[in-house]
Amino acid sequence: MALCLALAGCDQAPRFTKAEPGEALSAGAATVWRGDVNAYALPSANLSAARRVDFSVGNSFFRNPWVIAPSTTTARDGLGPLFNTNACQNCHIRDGRGQPPEPGASNAVSMLVRLSVPPTADAADSVRRLGFAPEPVYGMQLQDMAIPGVRPEGRVRVRYTAVPVTFADGFTVELRKPELNIDQLGYGPLDPWVRMSARIAPPMIGLGLLEAIPEAAILANAQAQAADDNGVRGRPNRVFDDATGQVVLGRFGWKGAQPSLDQQNAHAFAGDLGITSSLRPMDDCTPEQAACLGAANGNQSDTEPFEVSDNIRRLVLFYSRNLGVPARRDEASAQVLKGKSLFHQAGCQGCHVPEYRTGADAAEPELANQTIRPYTDLLLHDMGPGLADGHSEFLARGQDWRTPPLWGIGLSKTVNPRGRFLHDGRARDLLEAVLWHDGEAGAAKSKVLRFNADERAALLAFLESL
């Protein structure tokens, strides 16, 4: 009764007293049963032994460093000229979350900074293809590393200011708001109208299953939210498909700006490592970066025009599609069930939609016809001014972010103890992440702020069970 008095509308919200059938299987038959430091690094459980060979080869190109060309390691050379890291695994640590630099540190490690400026007529093609106008000198993201003979673009530093938030019972949490600074600029000052958006690497698990969710199911989420008229209005992003030249549904990236895993991988290869592919055949060198352009041309081979061959791209795609999602833990415990009820009573499931059925036409047979529980709607939501970055990507505005999946989130700290939450890693734990929600999620946060200590503990127990 006390809970009903504390929560508006709780009489309509479900109260869970037992786990649902199959609820532990977050990824259906692809679910993996591992809860240690390697919980995110396993192939889908239903992947055959023969197909795990391709998974392992793809893993090697994801995990091992790329080197400067020319090299005897011919399958893995061509790094740079400008780059953020030399291996995908350096950002997606053990296939999990990245982390922002500590205050005062000069290496962003597993965080990049997206750069954009207000669009002009000259940038129309970039806006059509990328969804934004890159900074004219430094390009679409700041690259803080370079091969010999090329200057890095700059160094990223982050400092934080405290933002206290107090619950109804007086319990206070001190959030931290990041402020970016870029110094040691290698190519002159940034555009005075530059927009900077820090992004940490998200976890890699279950991406192929998200790709296999039918588009109709995602659009149905948007329609249902609009019909509810409760302030939650998720919108699909519509983005450019490099392979087809068409405008299609966006699914991946913090603002849902990539339509497919293949394109997400190709753009990461080009932007983060400075290596080209047939899908993304150019480095992020701008006309003002002559040494970068010269070195990029020197990386080209007569026999292979791109550093990432189509076969390597295929293998990395297979790997990233088939990383398994760990099973739920303690999903039937009273504490977790209480937290699940509170999650629904606050309205969190409105955006973090629990369940889908993947399509029969999934890219890989192991991904097809699976009941999955990713807790996302894959839509854009206005999350309020506190999380706004001023950077637009296609239909995503500065305050808009795609709902991130929650599956596996309870093992984030096990996989990477220094991993952080939200797009820029400002949240050190899950409670901080919840408290940064605003905008369309403001009503849900208001209900959470009325939770007492026991209710907060139950909500976190539910999230950590995912």
N, C-alpha and C positions, 0 to 999 in steps of 0.2 A: 504494500500500500504506500509506503514512504517513497518507493521508486516511482510509482504512478504520479504522486504529487510533484515529484521533481521534474518529470519529463512531460512536456506538452504532447498530446496525441499518443501517449504510450498505450492506450487501450486498443489502438489498431495495430500496434507493432507485435510481431511474433515473439513468443517466449520459448526458447529452445531447452528442452529437458533431456534430449538424447541426440546422439550424432545421427546424421542422415546416412542411409546406405551408400557405401562407397565414398564417403566424404574424405577419407584419408588419401584417396587417390587423386591428387591435385591434377595430374596429367593423364588420367585414365590408365590404359595399359602401358603408357610410356613412363609412368612414375618410377622413380628410383628410391631405394630404401637405404639412404645414407644420411647421417646427421653430423658428420665431422668436417674437418677443414676442406675436404674434397667433395662436399655435398653438391656443389654446382658443376663439377668437372666430369661427370659420367655421361656416357651415351644413354639415350632413351632405353628403358628396360626391354622394350619389344623390338629392338634392333638386332638383327641376326648376327651371328659371328662373322659371316662373310662380309656383311655391310659395315661391320665395325672396323674393318681394315681401312676403308675410305675415311671413316671417322677419325681414325688415328693419324692418317696422313694429313688430313685437314687440320687436325690439332697441331701437328708439327709446324705447319706454316703460320698458325695462329700464335703459337707459343714461342718459337725460336726467333732470335734476332735477324733482321735484315741488315745487310752490310753495304758499304760504299762500293760502287762499280769502278773499275772492273775487279772481279774476284774469281777465285777458283770455285767458290760456292755459287755457281752460275744460276742455280734455281732460286737464289734468294739474295741477289744483289740488285743495286739500283736505288738504295736508300737516299732520300732527300731530293734536291739540294736543301730545302727547308723542311723541317719536320718537328713533331712534338715528342715522338718516341721512336724506338727502333723495333718494337714488337707489340702486337695487339695485347698480349697478356700483361704488359706493363701497366696498361690502363684498366683493363678488366681483370683485376687481380684475382687469380684462381677462378676466373670466369664470373667474378662477382663485381661488387661496386668499387668505384674508384674513391678518391679522397682529395679534398682541396689541400693546397699547401698550408702548412702551419703559419701563423703570423710571423712575418719577418723572413720566411724562407723565400729563395729566389728561383726555385724550380717547381713548376706546377705539377710535375709527375703525371698524375692521372686526371688532370683537369685541363680543359682547353677553354679559350675565350673566343666566342663567335663575335665577328666584327661586321657592322653594317652601317649604312648612312641613309638618309632620306633619298628615295629614288628620284632620278632625273630621266629625261628622255634618252640620254646616252646609255643608261643602264637597263633599258627596257628588256633586252634579251636575257640579261642576268636575272632580272626579277621574274621573267617568265619561266626560266629553267630552275632557279634556286629558291625563288620565293622572296628574295630580298636583293638589295644593291650592296655588294661588298665594298669595304673601305678601299678607296682608289689606289692607295700605295701598298697597303698591307694585305689586301685580299679578304677572303671570307673568314679566316681565323688567324689568330696570332700564333706564329710558330717560333718557339723559344730555343730551338736547336738548329744546327746547320752543319753541312760537311765542310772540310777545310777549303778555304778560298771564298766562302760565302758567309756573310754576316748574319747571325741570328736576328730575328725581328725585334726582340725585346725580352724583358723579364717581367713575369707576373708576380705581383705581391698582393696579399690580402690582409686586411685588418678588420676587426669586428667591433661593433658597438652593442651594448647590452640593451635588450628589449624585454622588460619584465612583464609577465602575464600572470594574473592571480585568479584562482578558482573561487567559487562561491564560499568555500569553507576556509578561505584564507591561505591555502597552499599556493606558493609562488614558484614559477619556473622562469629562469632567466634565459630567454632566447638570445641568439646572436645574429645581428644583421651584418652581412659582409659589405665591404667597400673595396673595389678593385683599384689597383694602381699599376700602370705599366711604365717601367723605366728602362734605361739603357736601349732606347729605341735605335735601331740600326739604320733606318731609312728616313729620318726626319720626323717631324711631328705628325700625330694622327689628325685626321680631319676634325675640325672643331665640333662637328655635329655627329661624331661617331657614337654608335650605340654598342655597348660591350655586354655580352651575356656569358657568364661563366657556366660551364657544363662539366659535371663529373661523368665518368663512364657508368652506364647502367649495367645491371647483371645480364648475363647472356642466356639464362635458362628459359626454355619453353618458347623460344622465338618462332620456331617452325609451326608450333601449334597456334600461336597468335595469327600467323600468316594464313592458317587453314580455317579460321573462323569465317563463315560466309559473310560477304559484304551486307547481305540483307539483314543479318542479325545485328550488325553494328548500326545500320541505319534505323532499324526498329528501336534501338535504345534511344536514339535522338527523338524519334516520334513519340515514344512513351513518355520521355521526360518533358517534352513540350505539352503533352496532354495533361500531365499531372498538375501543371501550373503552381509549382511550389518553389519557384525561383531557380531550380536546377535546369539548365538549358544547354546540354551538350551539343556540339556541332562537329560534323565531320570536316576534316581538312581535305582540300582538293589540291593535288600536287602534280608536278610534271614527272612523267615516266620517261627516263632517258632511253629505254630500249624501244618504246613504241611511239614516242613523241606525243602521247595523249595525256590529258588531264584525268587523273584517277584518284581513288580514295587513298589518303595517307594513313599509315598505321604505326610507323616506327620513328624513333627520335623523340626528344623531350616535347617538341611541338607537333609531332605527327607529320613531319615534313618529308618522310621517305615512304614510297609505296610498297617496297619489297625489301627482303633481306639482301638480295643480290645487289641492289642499288645502295642500300645502307653500307654494305661491306665495301663496295667500290669507292664510294665517297670517303669512307674512313681511310682506306688505303691511300688515296690521293691527298687528303687533307692532313691526316695525322702522321703518315710515314713518308709522304712525298713520292709514292710509287704509283705508276699509271696502269690502266687496264683498258681493254677495248670498250668498256662501258663508261669509263671516266678517263679519257686519253690525255689529260693535261694535268700538270702540276699547278700548285697554287702560287705560281710566280706572276707578278704583275709587270707591266711594261717598265716601271721605274726600278725594277730589280734585275739589272743587266747580268750580274754575276750568276744569279739564280737561273735565269733563262739560258745562259751559256752552258752552265753545268747540266741543266735538264736535257739540253740537246745532246750533250756528250754522253748521257746515259743510254741513248738509243742504240739498238743493235741492228745489224743488217738482217739477222735471222729472226729476231723477236722484237717487234716494234714497241712492246709494252713490258714493263718489269713484271707485272702480274699476268702470266699467261692465262688463257681461257681455262686451261686444265687446273691451274692452281686456284683460280677463282671458283671453279666448280667444287673443288675439294673443300675450300674454306666455307663455301655456302652449305655444303652437306654437313659439315661439322657444326656450323652455327644453327642449322635447322634442327639438329638432333641432340642437342644438350638436354639431358633429362631434368625434370623438376622433382625435387625431393618430396617425399610423402609428408602429410600432416603428422603432428605429434600431439598426443594428449587431447585429441579432438572430442573425446567422450567425457572428459573430466568436468566436474560441476563448475569449477572456476572458469574454464574455457567456454562452456556453454552459457554461463552468465555473461561473459564478455561478448559472446556472439549476439545474445539478445540486446545488450546495450549498443553494440555496433549498429544493429538494425533500428533500434529505437531512436538513435541519434540521426538516422537517415543516411549513414555512410554508404550503404549498399546502392543508393541511387546512382552514384558514379562508379563505385567499385562493385560492378555487377558480378555476382559470384560465379555463375555457371553458363557454359555454352556446350553445344555439340559441334565438333569440327565437320567440315564438308567431306563428302565422299570423293571429291576431286582434289584432295590435298596433294601438294607437290611430291610427297613421299608416302608410300602406303602405310607406314607405321603411324603417320599423323592423322590418317583419315578415320572418320566415324568414332572419335573419342569424346567422351564426356569429360570436360576439363573445368577446373575451378580457378581461373586466374585473377578474379576480383579486379576487373577493369571494364570500362565501356569503350576504350580506344577512341574516345571523343575529346574534343577541346572544351575546356571550361575556363571561365573567367575566375581566377583565384584571388582577385583583389590586388590593391596597390602594393601591399607588402612583398609580394613575390614577383611583381612586374619587373621586366628587364628592358622595356622600351623597344625590343627587337621583334619585328614581325617576320613570319615565314608563311608565304601563301596566305591562307585565310586566318592564320593564327596571329592575333595581335599581341602587344606587349604583355598583357595580363593573362593571356591564354596559355594553358598547358594541357597536354594530353594526360589523361588519367593513367598513372603508372600501375602495372600489375602488382598485386601484393603477394602472389604465391612465392613461397620460399623466403619471405622477408624475415621470418624469425631466425633464420640461420645466417643472416648477413654478417653479424659480428663474429660468428664462428669461422666463416670463410675468410673474412678480412677484418680483424679487430679495429682497424683504423678507418674502415669504410664509413661513409656518412650518407645522409638521406636528403631528399629533394634535389632539384636540378643542379644546384650549385654547392651541395654538401654542407649547407649552413646548419642543418639539424644533426645534432650528435646522437640522438636516440629517437625512438618512435614517438614518444610523447611530444618532443619538440616539433617533430614533423607534423603531427596532428594540429598543434597550436598555431602553426603558420597558415593553416587553411583559412580562407576568407572568401569574399566575393560570393559565388554560387554556393560555396561550402560554409558560409558564415552562420547559417541557421544550425547546421549540424555541430559546428564548433561551439556555438552558444549552449547547446544541450550538454556537450561534453564538459564545459566549464562549470556546470552544475553538479557534476559527478563528485561524490565523496571519495575518500581514500580507498575504500574497498571496491568501489565501482571503477575507479581508475586502474587499480591493480587487475581487476577482471578484464577490462578492455585490453590492457597490454598483454595479458596472458593469452587472449584470443589472437591478437595480432602475431604474437611470438609463436603461436601454434601453426601458423600458415606456412 
